[in-house]
Amino acid sequence: MKAIRNLLIGVILGAVIGWVLGFLRFPYIEKNLSFLLGFLASLAFVSFVLILLFVWKKNSLLVRWISKDPAVQNSNNARRTYAVIWILVSVFIVFGGLISSFLIYRQNQLFEIQTQRQDKRIQEQSELIESIRNGALLNVMNNIVDQMNDELNHNPKRILSDETIARIAALSYSFTPYYYVKGDSIASKKLSPERGELLLIICGMNIDSTSLDKIMEQSVFASALLRKADLQNAFLKGANLQGAELREANLEGVNLSGADLRSADLWGVNLKHASLISANLQSADLSWSDLNGASLSGANLNKTVAKSAQLRKTDLHLATLHRTNLSGSFLNEANLQGADMLSVIMIRTNLSNADLTRANLTTAALNESNLTDANLNGVIVSQRAWLTLLNDWRVLGATKISNRYQLIADTATLVARYHLSNR
């Protein structure tokens, strides 16, 4: 009778404590999941110890709940009873371990989500601050533009003073790239709309080329946002446009000689008849761009992606194109004399009537390319059976090339090299 009374008291007290804790909603535990995990682990450990005590002391109530009293059982029934007890203990341990593992996994997941949200908020706030700071500099830019207009109106030669050029250069460095807001999302690349705007203003003011030369030399327009900008026939010689976004811009006839366009986004850009002599286009994206008639002599096109680009009658002599991707591009009648095309990718590239005299085609990929009537005299290759491989690569004009040229070993180098010579 006393045991039943104690059991009822325990149940009532447990219900009251549970109701109180539920009412209070454990505010500390909600904010500190590690405390909840520790509490549950402690509760599981205490429960496990109690079960072990019940087992070792052969608690009659537990044994009776599973089977008959072992005092009146035979030895087989007793062993079966304790086996069931140990199975229950093992199930409890496994079940407790699974729950603990799930809670720990869930805690880590929530912690990562919370960390990502905090990082995103911090990033958004930082970019907002940077945007506001750049916006405040727009007043400075307006003052400089007014000064430029005043000088140009009073100078028939359209020449700017060195002081004004220095102010323009300082302003360009003050504008820093940031993850600007693009619609309902943040841009994936740090860009500077302000630098792009400054460059457009400069190019639209009909400034003397000497002054423009100094501006481009002293200023920085890296990461400028110039998407779909109209810079036709602009003077950008030597400009620093590294990482700039010029996607779908109109750069027809532009002077970008010696310009730094590394990693620039030039997808779909109109560069017809543009001057890119000795320009650095390493790792730039020129896919679907129009470079017909452009001059890229001596340019650095290493690792550039120019898929499906138009390069008809383009001057690429002495240009470097290491691992450049020209797949699907049109290089009809292009000048590639002496071009270093080591490991260039030209899959399904049209090179008909192109001049490849003394070009380096070592380890170049030419699968399904069109080399009809191309000038290959002096072309350098590394495979002794290169002429035979043209058929395996399904190169158009392979038969005519094999009949016209022969491979001659280059004995002046330690590495095996061959060059094509007219028969």
ABEGO torsion letter per residue (X at the ends): XAAAAAAAAAAAAAAAAAAAAAAAGGAAAAABAAAAAAAAAAAAAAAAAAAAAAAAAGBAAAAAAABBBAAABBAAAAAAAAAAAAAAAAAAAAAAAAAAAAAAAAAAAAAAAAAAAAAAAAAAAAAAAAAAAAAAAAAAAAAAAAAAAAAAAABAAGBBBAAAAAAAAAAAAABBBBBBBBEABBBABBBBAAAAAAAAAAAAAGBBAAAAAAAAAABBABGBBABGBBABGBBABGBBABGBBABGBBABGBBABGBBABGBBABGBBABGBBABGBBABGBBABGBBABGBBABGBBABGBBABGBBABGBBABGBBABGBBABGBBABGBBABGBBABGBBBBGBBABGBBABGBBABGBBABGBBABGBBABGBBBABAAAAAAAAAAGBBGAAAAAAABBBBBBAABABBBBBBBBX
